[in-house]
């Protein structure tokens, strides 16, 4: 989780990722941030994030992002 927080802070540094639960709905991350985040996550965690997974629910918090990563790693 710490590495995920570092990645998020590199993309958008002024957010409390440990407590924020509305990264998308609260407009903390925009579409370009999400594109950058997806590329970083795929490289860092050796996963592929299919388009069907790119929904606000999967990206609204660091915890939800981590759960998606873990699920995708298990599916490989």
C-alpha positions in Angstrom: 0.0 0.0 0.0 2.9 2.4 0.7 4.2 2.1 -2.8 0.7 2.8 -4.2 0.5 6.0 -2.0 3.9 7.0 -3.4 2.6 6.6 -7.0 -0.5 8.6 -6.2 1.5 11.4 -4.6 3.7 11.6 -7.6 0.7 12.1 -9.8 -1.3 14.5 -7.5 0.7 15.4 -4.4 -1.9 17.5 -2.4 -4.3 14.8 -1.4 -4.6 12.7 1.8 -4.7 9.3 0.1 -4.8 7.4 3.3 -8.2 8.9 4.2 -9.8 10.1 1.0 -12.7 8.0 -0.3 -13.8 10.2 -3.2 -10.8 10.6 -5.4 -12.9 10.5 -8.6 -16.2 11.7 -7.3 -14.5 14.6 -5.4 -12.5 15.6 -8.5 -9.1 15.0 -6.8 -8.0 13.0 -9.8 -8.9 14.0 -13.4 -8.9 11.9 -16.5 -5.2 12.5 -17.3 -4.3 11.6 -13.8 -6.2 8.3 -14.2 -4.4 7.5 -17.4 -1.0 8.2 -15.8 -2.0 6.1 -12.8 -3.1 3.2 -14.9 0.2 3.1 -16.7 2.2 3.3 -13.5 0.1 0.6 -11.8 0.5 -1.7 -14.8 4.2 -1.3 -14.8 4.7 -1.4 -11.0 2.4 -4.4 -10.3 2.8 -6.3 -13.6 -0.9 -6.3 -14.3 -3.2 -5.2 -17.1 -6.1 -3.1 -16.2 -8.9 -3.8 -18.7 -11.3 -1.0 -19.8 -14.1 -2.7 -17.9 -12.2 -2.1 -14.6 -11.8 1.7 -15.2 -14.8 2.8 -13.2 -15.0 5.3 -10.4 -15.7 2.7 -7.8 -12.3 1.1 -8.4 -10.4 4.4 -8.2 -12.2 6.4 -5.5 -9.7 5.5 -2.8 -6.3 4.0 -2.4 -7.9 1.1 -0.6 -10.2 0.4 -3.6 -7.3 0.7 -6.0 -5.3 -1.8 -4.0 -8.2 -4.2 -3.9 -8.5 -4.0 -7.7 -4.7 -4.6 -8.0 -4.8 -7.6 -5.8 -7.8 -9.0 -7.6 -6.1 -8.6 -11.0 -2.9 -10.2 -9.7 -4.9 -13.2 -8.6 -6.6 -13.5 -12.0 -3.2 -13.7 -13.8 
